[in-house]
Amino acid sequence: MNGSDAGSQVVDRTAATRLLRMAAILARERITPAWDFIMSSLGSTVLLIAQFAFLRGLDPSGDTVRYLALARTAYAFSGGQHLERFLIDGYMSGSLMMDVITPLNPLAFIVARSFAGMLASAAATLPGVLVAALLLGGMPGMSWPGAALYAVSLIFVWLASTGLALISSSIGVALKQGEAAVQLRVFITQLASGALIPVYLYPEWVQRVIRVLPFVHLADTSVAIALGGSVSSMYAQIIWSAALLGIGIVLWRRRLARLDVYGG
Amino acid sequence: MRAALALMRAAFRRHRLSAAGFWTWSVSVGLYQLLGLAFVWVASSRLSAGAEWLAIYVYGVFQGATGLAYAFGAWTVFFASRYVRRGELDALLLLAPDPRVSLPFADFEPVELMGAFAGYAIALIGLRAGTRLTVPNAALTLVGVAAGGAATYSLFMAAATLSLYTKQSSAAISFAMDLILFGQYPMNLYPAPMRTIFTWVIPIVLIANAPARLIDASPGLLAAVLATATLALAGANALFKHALGRFIRHW
């Protein structure tokens, strides 16, 4: 290793540490005031208990509740609407200019924000899923390898949803319909991922359509992996998350360049 | 009454939407309602044959009732604690109309009323799915939505009353908003302890489940639901009046 390689590694490590610290600060910002955060977590817990109780009444075997407990956990790692709203509001209002002129790569800053959103969303959702599953007998049984693969697949859920957020906010900004873009993305991903309705409950032809779309990798693929799927089930998830992230980065690089030249 | 109507007209003028604003609102409200409908429809039709019409119907009545309560109860849900915290309630109390009448009309939310109409339409879809869509049933559904709206509004009023006592906390209102979500699914599907709690301890059953039974019930149940809704409204108003009196004494 020559001197310049060592130097660049030190710089990289410093940048990575700085980004992680930034993500921690942003995540803390999202969970304070603590009381508001607790109340919003309580709200999502109540909704989950109601939905799980409804499903338990329809399906006494508990399979649907077990599926949804895993699917909701996976979907929580997508980080909610935080990144999209930040990008759209920041671009429209011009406050994103501050990120463009920081010495850090603005895309790295966006990734830190996405990571913080994921942490906050998981922290708000997981207690609710746990309480609802325990209360209604929907705790999924997983083997250790299954649990490990599920945990790895959650990383790809986060990467894929970061890519989707970049794409949808880019479309929202281009069409000057930010809120509509966010709502449409939430609608499509919730319906087509399995986070709201288990994919196997849809009619056959709908399932066939859903399984070729990328949204299924935000929840259903992770559930299949947890319930005995193999590593090969993850290949499509990895490819899709790389593709979505790649497209999202290209779109936002163009947006940021435009912001740099024209000021939005 | 004239003052209340004038306040309502002003609220309509204040909420006049641009074309872009209307489009955004339609997408937000429409997609939210559609998500809930899809969940209820797919889950109930695939998991328990014959259960879907009632599930859709109860969900529709719930959306209609809560939409109505939010439209007239926006102040209790979103503004009550702010009014107290910022001292705005003091100024409102100096106005001539009774705040129990003026507040719901002054803070009327037309957008939420559109959500209530969408809920009513969903309930009619449920009736159609159950081949029970007749004119009397559609009219009874409307009565059910109104009775459920009154029950929900009373629950919000009771929660807002706590804001007058605690001076700043909006936690009670947030919790009330979350708690009513249990009312959007047929109560007969819940485990027995939950059914007991939501029928006798916190009567969330009054929001949609009891009103939804009006279509198959005798006139006795219709009278009971209407009487309960009226009582709930009167009780919550009396509670609020008492809290207001205490609030004024502590000025």
Interface residues (C-beta under 8 A of the other chain):
Chain A: W35 M39 L42 G43 V46 L47 I49 A50 Q51 A53 F54 L55 R56 G57 L58 D59 T64 L136 Q177 E179 A180 Q183 L184 V186 F187 Q190 L191 L196 I197 L201 Y202
Chain B: A20 W23 T24 V27 S28 L31 Y32 L34 L35 A38 F39 V42 A43 S44 R46 L47 S48 A51 A55 A171 S174 F175 M177 D178 L179 L181 F182 Q184 Y185 P186 N188 L189 Y190 P191 M194
